[in-house]
Amino acid sequence: MRDRKRIILAMIAAGCIFAGGCGIKESPAEGSTAETEVSEAAGETAEEAADELPEIDPEAWEIYSAALEAMFSQNIWPDGKEIDEEEYKSRGDFSENQFAVCDVDNDGREELLLHVTTASMAGMFEGVYDYDPDTGKITEEFVVFPAVTYYDNGTLKSEWSHNQGRGAKLWPFTLYEYDPGTDTYIRRGSVDSWDKDFVAEGFPAEYDTDGDGTVYFIYEDENLTDRKTVDGEEYHQWLDSYLSGAEEIRIDWQDLKAQTDPAVVSRNIRGIARPLI
């Protein structure tokens, strides 16, 4: 058990050391030395990686490691809820799900992220879990369908699992904003659209002031009943009120593989160190 926990620590450590854990999504600069650096580090073992812990709360480090191990050994999620084996462990290889350690809510403290897809469509989710140093426990900040974009100002965009509307160019989504007072994400609004060239009948042309054949629906309420129909300019103004100046965060996901060979673990996690293009 201790060896396996040590290996999980190495997986987290290497993910943060080699890939930075998370960062602003951008193209690599010309002449990037990332591949060279990874190659030079090829001889480092997972044990050595675990000894080079990034500068985060060591107690949180141990808590996150134990939480990952508990998903296999105790069949519980990081917040202590029981894992439904029939839903999550009988539909595929559970180790094909992914995790990351990254500060996505911009509170200055890393969160544990899970990206879970070995389930039915309704059971798939992406979760953000935070370690509370005052209670020593992990709490659930946010859970939603696993199609999430994080921004460095604490905002996130969650795409809907289905697009059953009349828009083909924009996938419907909901914006959430982190609230440090409650340590949770607050829903700020949802967006759907209507493209005239996709469904022409009944298209509300009176709202299409720029004549591009697309209008947007902004829903302020969670039940999606309070709808405001706007054109592109007003939609982008609404979106910019939350995302102006914000940068997308790159998440370096790692597989939840329960490896026993440190060399294999080290080789697998170094695969995520490649710059995004």
N, C-alpha and C positions, 0 to 999 in steps of 0.2 A: 504493500500500500504506500509506504513512504517513497519507494523508488518511483512508483507511478506518479505520485504527486510531484516529485522532483522533476519528472519529465514534463508534466503539464506546466510547471513553473518555467522550464526552459523554453517551451513553446511560446508562452506569453513574452518572456524576456527577449527572445530572438525576434519576435514580431515587432517589438518596440525598438530594439537596438538597431536592427538592420533596416527596417522600413519606417521607423519613426512612430509606429503605432497608428498615427493618422496625420493628415496634413492637408494643406490646400491642394485641390486638384489642379494640376497644371502639366504642361508638356515639359519633358526634360530639356535642359539647356544644351546647346550644341557642345559636343565634346564632353558630355557627362561621363564621370568616372564611376558611376554606380556599379556597373557590371564588373569593373576592375576591382572595386572595393569588396564586392561580394566574393569574387574569385579568390582574392588574397585571404579572405576569412574562411575559406572552405575547410581548412584544417581544424577549425575550432569545434569542439564538441558541444553537445547540448548541455552537458554538465557545466562547462565553462560559461556558456551563455546565461545559465541560471544564476551564476555568481555575479553577473554584471547587471544587476537590476536597475532599470531606469529610475529617475528621481521622482517616485511617487510614494505615497504612504506605504511603508513596508507591511503594516498590518492589513491594509486594503489588498495589497499584493497577495498575501497569504489567504485572505478571505475569498478573493476571486479564484485562486487556484483550487481551494477546497470546494468551491461551488461547482467548478467544472468537473472535478473528480466525482462529486456527489451525484451528478446526473447519470453517471455510469454505475457507481457502487450503491447508491441509496435510492435511485429512481426519483429524484426530486429536482425541480427547477431551482434556479438561484435564489428565488424568494421563498423557498420552502414548500411550494405547492407540489403535490404528487404528479408525476408524469403519467399520462394515460398510455400505457404500453400498447394497447390495441390501436390507438390512433397514431402514435409517433414511432413506435419501435417494431411494428409488424408490417409496415408499408414500404420499407426500404432500409438501407444501412444508416442507422442513427448517426454514425460517425461522419456521414457526408454533410451533416449540418455544419454551420460555421459560427465562429465567435471572433470578437475583436475587443481590444481594450483601448479606449479613446475618449477624450473629453469632447463629447458632441453637444453638450448643453451650455458650454462656455462658462462653467462655474469654477474653473481652475482645478477640477478634480476629475480623474479618469473614471469613466463608466465601463461596465461590462456589457457588451452587446451580443445578442444571439440572433442568428438568422436561420430559422427552422423551416424546412420545406419537405421533410419526410412525413407528410401527413396529407389528409384530404385538403382540397382547396380551402374549405372553411377552417381547417385547423392550422394552416400555415401562419406563421407570424414572425415579426421582428420585434425584439424586446430590448429596452434600455434599462439596465439595473444599476443602482447606485449604492455604494457602501456608506453607511452612516457611522462616522467615528464616535458619535455620542452613544449610540445603542449597540454598536458592534454588529449590526445586522445589514443584510442586503434588502433593499426595497425596490419595488417595481415602479419606475418612472413612467414608462410608456410601453404599450404593446399595440401593434397594428399589423395589417397585411404586409408581407416582406417586399415592399417596393418603395423604399424610403430614400430621400435625398436630405443630407444634413448640411446646415450652413453654420459658419463660424460665429454668427451672432446669436445662436441659441434657437434659431427657427428651423423647422423641418417640413418637408413636403412629402405627404403620404399619398401615393397613387391608389386609386380604388382598385379592388380586385376584378371588377367588371366594368365595361363601358357599354351601357345599354341605352345611351342617349342618341342624339342626332348629330354628334360631332365626330369627325374622323381625323382631324388634324391635331386636336388637343386631347390627351387622355385625362379624364376627370381626376381631380386631386383635392386634398384637404390640407390647409396650412395649420401648423401648431407652433406655439411659441412657449419656450421654457419660462416657468414662473419660479424664481428662487424662493419665494415665500412658502410655497407648498411642495417644492422639489418635484414638480410634475409638469407635464406639458398641457397648455390650455389651447383649446380649439379656437381658431380665429376666423375660419370661414372655408367654404368649399366652392369649387369652380367646375362647371360643366359648360358645354358649348353646343352650337348648332351651326352646321355648315350647309349652306343652300345647295351646293353642288352634290351633297350627300343625300339630303332629303329636301326637296324643293317645296312640296305642298305645305302650306301653312306657315312658311318662313316669315318671321316678324321683321319685314324689311324696314319698317319705320324706325327701328333701333340701329340699323346698319348704316350709320351716317357716313362712313368712309367708303361704302360701296364694295367692300372686299368679299362679301358673301358670308361673313361669319359674325355671329353675336355670342355673347358670353352670359352665363347665369352665375351670379354670386349668391350663395346661400349663407345667411348669417346664423341660422338655427341648425341644431344637430339633426333634426328630423327632415331637413331639406324641404320645408314647406314655404318658408319666407324667402322668396326668390326675387332678386333684382336683375333685370335684363339690361345689359350695357354693351357698348361697342368696344372696339379694341383699345382706344385711348384710355377710357375709364378703367377698363380691366387692368391695363398695365400700370396705371396710377395706383390702383388698389394693391397690386402685387408688389410694386416698388416701395409701398409704405412699410412693408415687412422685410424686403430683400435688398433694397438699395444699398450698395456698398458691401454686401455680404458675399463671401466666397464659399463655394462648395467644398466640403471636407472630403478628402479621400479616405476611405476606410480600407485598411489592409486586412481582409478577412482571412482566417485560418480554419482549416478543417478540424472538426472535433474528433480526430483520429486518436484512438487509445493505443498509441504505439508503445512498444516495450524496448525497442532498440534506439538508444540515444542518437546513433549515427543516422538512422532513418529519419528520426524527428528533425534533426538538424538540417538534413538535406531537403526535407519537405518545406520547412518554414522559410528557408532561404529563397524558395521559389517566389515568395511574395515581395522580395526586395527589388524587383524590377520596376523602374519608373513607369508611371502610367503615360500612355500616349493619347 
